Amino acid sequence: MLFESLEGVIGVDTHRDTLAAAAVTAVGATLGHADAPASAEGYQQLLDFARAQVPGQRCWAVEGTSSYGAGLAAFLSEQGERVVEV
């Protein structure tokens, strides 16, 4: 199962101008929250947040990868991150 190979998941609620992220363990315990602008700078902020909260194997659960989350999903994929649509 996927959760057995992960240390955590970063869930992202996407909006036109902002991104809200939550880091959780593989079994659902909350590690932290972050907000960032929907921009290249904000994408990097969320990646830095994720690396601090879940330094090992992680997966991103991103809302709207074909709309408001498209830029973030592309950025994360370019960085070698695992991204799934939710």
Steps between C-alpha positions, in 0.01 A plus 500: 500500500611855429485618862747226601766653274449859619594697806238763427267678262474868416142591414446825311177695459552722196340834422565763235730709719589280796597146595423342837701191594491251785764239575380175655666172591420187303233416759347850505655685794540870421859624488443860392323752277626762255352763271676639195425712196417316177827601335849364437609644835205336674571164335854510639369599844272195504780271385724633780212447747451143379870419524506627860182319606548173307870468420467140377268341245197720442215541258311814406120486480414809293152623420437621145817389320340601170385841624619706801744228605656451155800727559577346838464145366736575210755663731492209745531242221805686364652476850452122502207505744217247484169681427146360488173677419235516772 
